[in-house]
Amino acid sequence: MEYLIGITSIFLLTSVLASEPSSSPKQKNQEISEPKIENFDFSKQRIWEIPGRPITWVLIREKKDDIFHIEVIFRGKSKPSWNIKRLRPHLAITPLALQKSVIRPLPEGDVYPESFDSGYAAWKALIGEKPVCQTTVMNCIKN
């Protein structure tokens, strides 16, 4: 019986993974159709889980001119809470792209903002059009 459940689980996982669309450079700026969270409220919650490695989340640091400025954090499942890795110290993202990225709010996960502050300052110092993510967090940090 356990063997059958294991095979069924592997089959289902394989089916789900096979049905997920792959992203290519051509799809980088295409919009994704549906948000994952319907009632996204930055004013009430600023730490959100996103899909990814065992524990991956975003910290919403600022919203200015209808652009969110976030930090993307990762921590291994069995690692202590202080053992984190910043996947992206700063990412500018549209509200819709952020809404499409998040899975659920998290009660904790704040970190010191120094890395974000440096990344945000570098982004603001760019001359010309500044990059703003318009798809999902994970798509933008991979490209």
N, C-alpha and C positions, 0 to 999 in steps of 0.2 A: 504493500500500500504506500509506504513512504517513498519507494522508488518511483511509483506512478505519479505521486504528487510532485516529486523533484523534476521528472521529465516534463510534466504539464507546466510547471513554473518556468522551466528553461524555454519551452515552446512559446509560452505567452510573452516572455521577455524578448525572445528573438523576433516574434511577430511585431511587437511594439517598436523595437529598434529598427526593424526593416521598413516599417510604415512611416517613420519620421523623415521629413524631407531633408535632403542634404543641402548644405549651404555652399554656394560657389561665389567667386568674386563678382559675378554678374548679378547675384541676388543681394549684394551688400546693401544697397540703398532702397530695396523694395520694402514696402510696408508689409507687416504681418497682419493678418485679417482680424483676429479677435483678442481682446485683452484677457488675461488670466484672472484678474481681480476686477470685479465690477465697481466696488466702492472704494476707490483709492483716495486716501485723504492724507496728504503730506503734513497738514497742521496737527494731526493727532498721532501719527506714527512716522518715525524716520529711520527705523531699522527693519529691513525686509529680506527674507530669504529669497534666493533666486536659484534656478536649476544649475547644477554643476557638481563639482566634487562633493565629498561627503557633507561638508557644511560650508556653504558659500552664501554671502549676504552683501547687501549694499547699505551704506550709510548715506542718507540724504543730508548733505551739509548745507546746501543753500538753494534757493530758487530765485532766479533773477531774469527778468525779461522773458518769462515763459520758458526758461530752460532750467532744468535741474542740474546741480553740480553734485556728483556723488563720488564715493570711494568704494571700491570693490575688494572685499576681504574673503580669505579662505582659511579654514582651519581643518586639519585632519581629524577624523572621527575620534581617535583615541588620544589625541594630543591635549595637553593642558590649555586652559583658556587663554593664557598669555602667549602661547606659541602660534601666532598667526602669520599669514603671508598676505601682502597686499598684491592682488592681481592687477589692480590699476589704482594708483593713488588719487587720480582725478579723471573723471569722465563727464563731459557735458552731454546731456541727453534730453530729448523731447519728453513732455509729459506722457504722451501716448506710448512711446517706446518703453518708457519706464514702467508704465502700467501693464504693458504686455509682457514684461520681464519678471515681475515679482510673483511669488507663489503665496506667501503668507507673511504677516507681520511677526517679528521676533521680539521677545520681552527684553533681551539684552544683546550686547555685541558691540558697544561703543568702544572706540580706541582713540588714542591721542591723535590730534589733528595735524601734527607737523608735516607728515608726508603729503596729506591732502593740500595743505596750505602751499607747499612748494609746487605741487603739480598745478594747482589752480592759478598761481602767480605766473607760471610758465605759459599756461594756456592764454591768460589775459594778455601776455606780452607778445603773442604771435601777431604778425602783421598780415593784414588781409583777412580773408574769410577764415574763421575759426571752425575747426571740426566739431560737429554736433551729431551724436548717434541718433539715427532715426529708425533703427530696426529693433534689436534687443540688446541688453547688456552683454550677454555671452557672445553674440555675433560680433559686436563691436570690439570687444577685447581680443578676439581671435584674429581680427583683420588689422 
